Structure formats: C-alpha cells, structure tokens
C-alpha cells in the first residue's frame, strides 16, 4: 500500500552567495549533484512564516505561471530550518545588471518590454498578481530573452479579481497604494510602465529623481499628481513609446492599459528611424551614436547647446555634417536623429 508522502533526498553545494533576495531570503549559486547543473537556490527560514501552508506559496505561484517568459522553478524542498526553491541559473543576470553596463537602444527596450508583457499576461491569466515588477526581477536567458522572476510578493486573485500584497517595493509604489482603491492586476501594469521608463532613462537618472524628494510625503504626492516620474523628453524616444509609458502610469486605473497584452500590441507598432541610436550623458555632454551596415553616425551636444555632428562609412574617416553643427534646437536634434 502506497503512503501519501515519500521522502527523498536532494543534494546541492553552495558555491557563491549572490545577495539578499528580499528581506526574508538569501540567494546562492549552487551545484546540484544529481542534475550535475548550476542552479540558483533561494533559501528562506521557516520561522519567517506564520503557517505551514505559506511555506511553499512562492513555489506554487512559479509552478502555476510556467511560460516561456517566466522563470521556471526546478523543484522545492525543505529541512527543519529552511525552505529551498531551486531555479535555473542565468549567467546574464538581471535586466537591471545588463542595463548598468550599457545604454539600451529603443529597439532593445521595446523587445525586452514585449517579452515582459508576454510573461506578465500569462501570470495574470493564471489568476496571479506579481506586485514586484522591476528591472531587478527580470532575468535574461542565455539567448538574452527577458524572464519574469521572483514571486515572493505574488498573490492569487480572489473572486473579485483583487489581492492584497503583504509588503511593497517603495520605488515602484502605484498610486492605489495611497488611496482606497483595490489592488488588481493594474498594479502590475503601473510597475511595468516604471520598468520600461527605467530602461529608457537609466538607473542613475531614475534614482536621482527619487533622491530629490525631501520626504516620503513629497514622494507620495508626486506619484498622486503624476509628477513622478518626470515626463520623457529625450529626443530619440518615439512619441508612441512615450505615450505607452504615460498611459501605464496613469493614476486613474481606468485610463491605464487593461492588460499586459494591450501594452505588448502597442509596443509592437513602434516603427521609427531612431530605434538604433545609443544615447549617453556624461559630464554635461549628451551623445548619440549609431552604427549601420554601411555607416556610423555621431552627435554630441554640450551643456551650452553647442553640437558636433559627424558621419563616416565603415572603412572611411569621420566628416562633419555641417548643417547639424553649432547650436541645435530640440526639433533640429530630432530631425537629425530621424534622418540618419
């Protein structure tokens, strides 16, 4: 006669700690003896949970949300002290790490964002709200595809399609956190908009906006007034992409996109000649650089508004684009970026 449960043993060896994975857990790179594979092991102390059913809540959410753009759980297990979640190890790290080391083109932002939308739509269709969408929680596969991860704050929707999160990520608090509005999947849509925004402007600019607030009340009031984050003004960002981000960040949930699939469909329609410019800002100089199969282009604008525009063939020398050197207005910068 078969028993209800059979105990089995797993073995893994920690090789490197990769930091705190939330307040109540740690994450490690580990080697699984039986799979002969590198995994990420998320370790959580059992005494952090009030009831035994909550032990494996995150693992159940991950299993339920299986999808090509959602990190898939390998297995879950426990000992007397800890609970363990085994996840694939992705050497490319998170989207936040990836964006720290390079400026993303609009094409890259759009591609990653569509993939996040795909995973997020699947999560919502399975009756879950993630509640923690941010660049840190988007991992990159070996093929550089975006994967939604970390379901530590995820909750199942009730019959009224709402859920109540246990805690919040401060930088990505949606307006309804400060009002009497219920928490629906629109919370994730707001966080999706902030994630896309951060990919566009970079972590340094985003964090400097937050650091400028003198108090939490100022931060809250700016969110409710749609004054945070600041409107996108970079000349190479297509107007459709700006509109998508702004719609995701509406205080009125009825004015936001109603599903992640709607956001993905809008993103897929972006078609602009500025998609491949790489933008950087350093020491007061703004710089756009673009490489095509036949040419290379460069535009630099200093703090005084003086511009230097250059181009060359892939095997030739740089030559100035005279009509775009000197002082360029915002409209003239946009024309240059869309011309080449």
C-alpha positions as CSV (number, residue, x, y, z in Angstrom):
1,X,0.0,0.0,0.0
2,X,1.4,3.3,-1.0
3,X,1.8,6.1,1.5
4,X,0.6,9.6,1.0
5,X,4.2,11.0,1.0
6,X,7.5,9.5,0.2
7,X,10.6,11.3,1.4
8,X,13.6,11.7,-1.0
9,X,16.9,13.5,-0.6
10,X,18.4,16.2,-2.7
11,X,22.0,17.4,-2.5
12,X,23.4,20.8,-3.6
13,X,26.5,22.6,-2.7
14,X,26.6,26.4,-2.4
15,X,29.3,27.9,-4.5
16,X,28.6,31.7,-4.2
17,X,26.1,33.9,-2.4
18,X,24.5,36.4,-4.8
19,X,22.9,38.6,-2.2
20,X,19.7,39.1,-0.3
21,X,16.7,38.1,-2.3
22,X,14.2,40.2,-0.4
23,X,14.0,40.8,3.4
24,X,13.3,37.2,4.3
25,X,15.5,35.2,2.0
26,X,19.0,34.7,0.6
27,X,20.1,33.5,-2.9
28,X,23.0,31.3,-3.8
29,X,24.6,29.8,-6.9
30,X,24.7,26.1,-6.2
31,X,25.8,22.9,-7.8
32,X,23.1,20.1,-7.8
33,X,24.9,16.8,-7.5
34,X,22.2,14.7,-9.2
35,X,21.4,17.1,-12.0
36,X,25.0,18.0,-12.4
37,X,23.9,21.5,-13.0
38,X,24.4,25.1,-11.7
39,X,21.2,26.4,-10.1
40,X,20.1,29.3,-8.0
41,X,18.9,28.3,-4.6
42,X,16.6,30.7,-2.8
43,X,16.8,30.0,0.9
44,X,14.1,31.1,3.4
45,X,13.9,30.5,7.1
46,X,10.8,28.5,8.1
47,X,10.3,30.7,11.2
48,X,9.6,33.7,9.0
49,X,6.2,32.2,8.0
50,X,3.2,32.1,10.3
51,X,1.6,29.0,8.9
52,X,2.9,25.9,7.1
53,X,0.7,26.4,4.0
54,X,2.6,29.7,3.3
55,X,5.9,27.8,3.2
56,X,5.7,27.0,-0.5
57,X,3.4,29.8,-1.7
58,X,6.0,31.2,-4.0
59,X,7.0,27.9,-5.5
60,X,3.3,27.1,-6.2
61,X,3.0,30.5,-7.9
62,X,6.1,29.9,-10.0
63,X,4.9,26.4,-11.0
64,X,1.4,27.7,-11.9
65,X,2.9,30.5,-14.0
66,X,5.0,28.3,-16.3
67,X,5.7,30.2,-19.5
68,X,8.5,30.9,-22.0
69,X,9.0,34.4,-20.4
70,X,8.6,33.4,-16.8
71,X,11.5,31.8,-14.8
72,X,10.5,28.2,-14.2
73,X,11.0,26.5,-10.9
74,X,13.1,23.3,-10.9
75,X,11.9,22.0,-7.5
76,X,11.2,23.0,-4.0
77,X,12.2,21.2,-0.7
78,X,12.7,21.9,3.0
79,X,14.7,20.9,6.0
80,X,13.9,21.6,9.7
81,X,15.2,25.2,9.5
82,X,14.8,26.4,5.9
83,X,12.7,26.2,2.7
84,X,14.6,26.0,-0.6
85,X,13.5,26.9,-4.1
86,X,15.7,25.7,-7.0
87,X,15.7,27.9,-10.1
88,X,17.7,28.0,-13.3
89,X,21.0,29.9,-13.1
90,X,21.2,32.6,-15.8
91,X,24.8,33.9,-16.2
92,X,23.5,37.1,-17.8
93,X,21.9,38.2,-14.5
94,X,19.0,40.7,-14.3
95,X,17.9,43.3,-16.8
96,X,19.0,45.9,-14.2
97,X,22.5,44.5,-14.2
98,X,22.5,44.4,-18.0
99,X,21.4,48.0,-18.4
100,X,24.0,49.2,-15.9
101,X,26.8,48.1,-18.2
102,X,25.4,49.6,-21.4
103,X,22.9,52.1,-22.7
104,X,19.9,50.3,-24.3
105,X,18.7,51.3,-27.7
106,X,15.0,51.8,-28.2
107,X,14.9,48.6,-30.2
108,X,16.2,46.7,-27.2
109,X,13.9,48.4,-24.8
110,X,10.9,47.5,-27.0
111,X,12.0,43.9,-27.4
112,X,12.6,43.3,-23.7
113,X,9.3,45.1,-22.8
114,X,7.2,42.9,-25.2
115,X,8.8,39.8,-23.6
116,X,8.0,41.1,-20.1
117,X,4.4,41.8,-21.3
118,X,4.1,38.2,-22.6
119,X,5.2,36.7,-19.2
120,X,3.0,39.2,-17.3
121,X,-0.1,38.4,-19.4
122,X,0.4,34.7,-18.6
123,X,0.8,35.4,-14.9
124,X,-2.5,37.4,-14.9
125,X,-4.3,34.8,-16.9
126,X,-3.4,32.2,-14.2
127,X,-5.1,34.4,-11.6
128,X,-1.9,35.9,-10.1
129,X,-0.8,39.4,-9.4
130,X,3.0,39.7,-9.2
131,X,3.3,43.0,-7.2
132,X,7.0,43.3,-7.8
133,X,7.7,44.1,-11.4
134,X,11.1,45.9,-11.7
135,X,14.3,45.5,-13.7
136,X,15.9,43.6,-10.8
137,X,13.2,40.9,-11.1
138,X,13.6,40.4,-14.9
139,X,16.3,37.9,-15.6
140,X,17.9,37.4,-19.0
141,X,18.2,33.9,-20.5
142,X,21.3,32.7,-22.3
143,X,19.6,33.9,-25.5
144,X,19.1,37.4,-23.9
145,X,15.3,37.0,-23.6
146,X,13.5,38.6,-20.7
147,X,12.1,36.3,-18.0
148,X,9.8,37.5,-15.2
149,X,11.1,36.2,-11.8
150,X,10.8,36.5,-8.0
151,X,7.3,35.7,-7.0
152,X,7.9,36.4,-3.3
153,X,5.2,39.1,-3.2
154,X,2.8,37.4,-5.7
155,X,-0.8,36.8,-4.6
156,X,-3.6,34.9,-6.0
157,X,-6.6,36.9,-7.1
158,X,-9.9,36.4,-5.3
159,X,-13.3,36.0,-6.9
160,X,-13.4,39.8,-7.3
161,X,-10.0,39.8,-9.2
162,X,-8.3,41.6,-6.4
163,X,-5.5,40.7,-4.0
164,X,-3.8,42.3,-1.0
165,X,0.0,42.4,-1.0
166,X,1.9,41.7,2.2
167,X,4.5,44.4,1.5
168,X,5.6,46.8,-1.2
169,X,8.7,47.8,-3.2
170,X,8.9,51.5,-2.3
171,X,10.3,52.8,-5.6
172,X,7.5,51.2,-7.6
173,X,4.5,52.0,-5.4
174,X,1.4,52.5,-7.6
175,X,-1.0,55.4,-6.7
176,X,-3.6,53.0,-5.4
177,X,-1.3,52.1,-2.5
178,X,-2.1,55.6,-1.1
179,X,-5.8,55.6,-1.9
180,X,-8.8,53.4,-1.1
181,X,-8.6,51.7,-4.5
182,X,-8.5,47.9,-4.6
183,X,-5.4,46.1,-5.8
184,X,-5.9,44.5,-9.2
185,X,-3.6,43.4,-12.0
186,X,-3.5,47.1,-12.9
187,X,-0.9,47.4,-10.1
188,X,1.5,45.3,-12.3
189,X,0.7,47.5,-15.3
190,X,1.8,50.6,-13.4
191,X,5.0,48.8,-12.3
192,X,5.5,47.6,-15.9
193,X,5.4,51.3,-17.1
194,X,8.0,52.3,-14.5
195,X,10.2,49.4,-15.6
196,X,10.1,50.5,-19.2
197,X,10.8,54.1,-18.1
198,X,13.9,53.0,-16.1
199,X,15.2,51.1,-19.1
200,X,14.9,54.2,-21.2
201,X,16.4,56.8,-18.9
202,X,18.9,54.6,-17.0
203,X,19.2,53.8,-13.3
204,X,21.2,56.9,-12.4
205,X,18.6,59.3,-13.6
206,X,15.8,57.3,-12.0
207,X,17.5,57.2,-8.6
208,X,18.4,60.9,-8.7
209,X,14.7,61.7,-9.2
210,X,13.8,59.8,-6.1
211,X,16.7,61.2,-4.1
212,X,15.5,64.7,-4.9
213,X,12.4,64.3,-2.7
214,X,12.8,65.8,0.8
215,X,10.4,63.4,2.4
216,X,8.2,60.4,1.8
217,X,5.1,62.7,1.7
218,X,6.7,64.6,-1.2
219,X,7.3,61.3,-3.0
220,X,3.7,60.2,-2.4
221,X,2.2,63.5,-3.5
222,X,4.3,63.5,-6.7
223,X,3.0,60.0,-7.6
224,X,-0.6,61.0,-7.0
225,X,-0.1,64.2,-9.1
226,X,1.6,62.2,-11.9
227,X,4.6,64.4,-11.3
228,X,6.8,61.3,-10.7
229,X,8.5,60.1,-12.7
230,X,9.3,63.1,-14.9
231,X,8.0,63.0,-18.4
232,X,10.2,61.5,-21.0
233,X,11.9,64.3,-23.0
234,X,14.9,62.5,-24.8
235,X,14.9,63.4,-28.4
236,X,15.4,59.8,-29.8
237,X,12.4,58.3,-27.9
238,X,9.5,57.8,-30.3
239,X,6.3,59.6,-29.4
240,X,4.4,56.3,-29.4
241,X,6.7,54.9,-26.7
242,X,6.4,58.0,-24.6
243,X,2.6,57.7,-24.8
244,X,2.7,54.0,-23.8
245,X,4.7,54.7,-20.7
246,X,2.5,57.6,-19.8
247,X,-0.7,55.5,-20.2
248,X,0.8,52.7,-17.9
249,X,1.5,55.4,-15.2
250,X,-2.0,56.9,-15.1
251,X,-3.3,57.4,-11.5
252,X,-6.8,56.5,-12.7
253,X,-6.7,52.8,-13.3
254,X,-9.5,53.1,-15.9
255,X,-7.1,55.2,-18.0
256,X,-4.3,52.6,-17.9
257,X,-4.0,49.7,-20.3
258,X,-6.4,47.0,-19.2
259,X,-4.0,44.1,-19.9
260,X,-0.3,43.5,-20.5
261,X,-1.3,42.1,-23.9
262,X,-2.7,45.5,-24.8
263,X,0.7,47.1,-23.9
264,X,2.6,44.5,-26.0
265,X,0.3,45.2,-29.0
266,X,1.1,48.9,-28.7
267,X,4.8,48.3,-28.4
268,X,4.8,46.1,-31.5
269,X,3.6,49.0,-33.6
270,X,6.6,51.2,-32.8
271,X,8.5,51.9,-36.0
272,X,10.9,54.8,-36.1
273,X,14.3,55.6,-37.6
274,X,15.6,56.3,-34.1
275,X,15.3,52.8,-32.8
276,X,19.1,52.0,-33.0
277,X,20.6,55.1,-31.6
278,X,22.7,54.6,-28.4
279,X,22.3,57.5,-26.0
280,X,24.7,58.5,-23.2
281,X,25.1,61.5,-21.0
282,X,28.4,62.2,-19.4
283,X,29.9,65.3,-17.7
284,X,27.2,67.5,-19.2
285,X,27.7,66.2,-22.8
286,X,24.8,64.4,-24.4
287,X,25.9,61.8,-27.0
288,X,24.1,59.8,-29.7
289,X,25.9,57.1,-31.6
290,X,24.6,54.8,-34.3
291,X,26.1,52.1,-36.5
292,X,24.5,50.7,-39.6
293,X,25.9,48.1,-42.1
294,X,27.4,50.9,-44.2
295,X,27.8,54.0,-42.0
296,X,28.5,55.2,-38.5
297,X,26.9,58.4,-37.1
298,X,27.7,60.6,-34.0
299,X,26.0,63.6,-32.5
300,X,27.3,65.4,-29.4
301,X,25.6,68.3,-27.7
302,X,27.2,70.0,-24.7
303,X,25.6,71.9,-21.8
304,X,25.6,75.1,-23.7
305,X,23.7,73.6,-26.6
306,X,26.7,73.5,-29.0
307,X,26.5,70.5,-31.3
308,X,29.0,68.5,-33.3
309,X,27.6,66.0,-35.8
310,X,29.7,63.5,-37.7
311,X,29.4,60.6,-40.1
312,X,31.6,58.1,-41.8
313,X,31.5,54.9,-43.9
314,X,32.5,51.8,-42.1
315,X,36.0,52.0,-43.7
316,X,36.3,55.7,-44.1
317,X,37.2,58.8,-41.9
318,X,34.9,61.0,-39.9
319,X,33.5,64.1,-41.6
320,X,31.3,66.8,-40.1
321,X,27.6,67.1,-41.0
322,X,27.9,70.9,-41.3
323,X,24.2,71.8,-41.2
324,X,23.9,70.0,-37.8
325,X,27.0,71.6,-36.2
326,X,26.7,74.7,-34.0
327,X,23.6,75.2,-32.0
328,X,20.7,72.8,-32.5
329,X,17.2,73.2,-31.2
330,X,15.3,70.2,-29.8
331,X,13.4,70.0,-33.0
332,X,16.6,70.0,-35.0
333,X,18.1,67.3,-32.9
334,X,15.0,65.1,-33.6
335,X,15.3,65.8,-37.3
336,X,19.0,64.7,-37.4
337,X,18.3,61.5,-35.4
338,X,15.4,60.6,-37.8
339,X,17.3,61.5,-40.9
340,X,20.2,59.0,-40.5
